[in-house]
Amino acid sequence: MKHLLFILFFALLTACAGQQPEPSEKNKPIAPEVDTGQPVVVEKKEQEAQVSLYEQGEITVTGSRISRTSNLAADSIGMPMPSPLQIPSQDRENYKQFDDMSVQSVLKQPVSTFSIDVDTGSYANMRRFLNSGQLPRKDAIRTEELINYFSYDYDAPDNLNTPFASHIELAPSPWNKDAHLLHIGLKGYEVPVKNRPAANLVFLLDVSGSMNSPDKIGLLKSALKLLSRQLNADDRVSIAVYAGAAGTVLEPTPGNNQAKIAAALDQLSAGGSTHGSAGIHLAYQLAEQSFIKDGINRILIATDGDFNVGTTNFEALKELVEKKREQGVSLTTLGFGTGNYNDHLMEQLADVGNGNYAYIDTIKEANKVLVEQMNGTLFTIAKDVKIQIEFNPNTVSEYRLIGYENRQLNEEDFDNDKVDAGDIGAGHTVTAIYEIVLTGNKGWLPESRYQNADNSKQHGKELAFLKIRYKKPDSDTSQLLTWPIEKNQMKDLNKVSDAFGFSAAVAAFGQQLRGGTYLKDFDYDAIRSLANQNKGHDAFGYRGEFVQLVSLAQSLSKQ
């Protein structure tokens, strides 16, 4: 009987299986739980819905799984959900604020004096900004460093007795019909590589936590390997590092032992705070330990400049670097990275250390600074180089120096051999550009009622008188070079050298990035056109890249 009842019950269920009504929304069955021990397979439509929820902050990603959060329950009863907290990335980059050089009246201030500058850090840093999709900060632009990033085809001196030769051109200003540009170029003696003195180099490397990224410690290692491959058995390399503390990674080693140098670099990793001052003291100890008389004794500090432990008094650091410079050990700074970059400190340390400052944003830039221009980076041929120009009030009424704002010297500093100034390396070119207004033309300044030019015709053919002071690397006494600048040196703009035309384009670009106060209607299109017309020989593509950067800056300025 029980068996018969079971058969009848089963038959009844079978007959009714297709006749059940659709479940109401209230009575729908609950979906089974997902086994979180297995990867979740999501259908296309559900996947699209989850992507949308992810964008709204309603999906939590946990490893390879995606699970709905409790936000969905809140959303189902119409409660608005807050957007996820956005924490902005910190930008602690440090740049020295400065104003553009002002226009000077020749009657009131006929003499202009400044230190030369061969640093190029501002150009590469500017390029980093543009390539990351943003216009550079105004104070990150030092126009003279943009101009001097490029080598110009100036004639070089025949020997080291006179370590550099001058190149002077004068032509109408491309952006001001009432003014002219006075172009002053210096070319350092090109020392053959085989004649380079032996080098005692100390790589002082920042391995603190702030350097832990590919564009910092990763690029740093690659850059210094490039340099080490240029050294020989007479050279010496030491490596010191600093983070929470300082230490020696490589004792003085012959420069041709590239495998040992590379192995020491490869073992580096970044972490900890930045005890920069301890590292600098250690680096000087290593430099003094292997000091080469009549050789190159130089520390190359590679860092983002983010010192936050130990002696963070920058003036004390500068005093130390200055003291060691006087003892024969110079210092070059190589900047890396973004976010917390201290451009101000990097430039200052190189200035007082009789070195130069470069920013390394790519391996290509490392090759330019440490391989192509190695002699100029390492071997100083003239130190404390100062320029002074006196304008003739009978022929020039106004002038302004383009750039060199933080290189200004007092007039009396020119003849004072105790006043420090910039240095020129082997083969370096240095360019300075003045914009001048000839007497009788409309200038920037209002007319003065009582201060009028002396009607004397003395030196009537001269526009200005150029003087340069420099010291030989082993001397504390300066030598003087002079050149008159005359009216008959004036050219038409379409007859100037490529050096004049291209450097004018770079000068205009630097001014444009700083606001373009004196450029009138000379815009990015005009800058690009002037650069293209005077690009000249471009063996490494740097000038072509400049034209591309002008176009990029123009696009970014429209955002």
ABEGO torsion letter per residue (X at the ends): XAAAAAAAAAAAAAAAAAABBBBBAAABBBBBBBBAABBBBBBAAAAAAAAAAAAAGABBBBEABBBBBAAAAAAAAGBBBBBBBBBBBBBABBBBBBBBBBBBBAAABABBBBBBBABAAAAAAAAAAAAAGBBBBAAABBAAAAAAABBBBBBBBABAABABBBBBBBBBBAABAABBBBBBBBBBBBBBAAABBBBBBBBBBBABAAABBAABAAAAAAAAAAAAAABBAABBBBBBBBBABBBBABBBBBAABAAAAAAAAAABBBEEBBBAAAAAAAAAAAAAAABBBGBBBBBBBBBAGBBABEBABAAAAAAAAAAAAAAGBBBBBBBBEBGABBAAAAAAAAAAAGBBBBBBABAAAAAAAAAAAAAAAABBABBGBBBBBBBBAAABABBBBBEGAAABBBAAAAABAABBBBBBBBGBBBBBBBBBBBBGBBBABBBBAABBBBABABGAABABBBBBBBBBAABABBBBBBBBBBAAABBBAAABBAAAAAAAAAAAAAAAAAGGAAAEABBAAAAAAAAAAAAEBBAAGAAAAAAAAAAAAAAAAAX
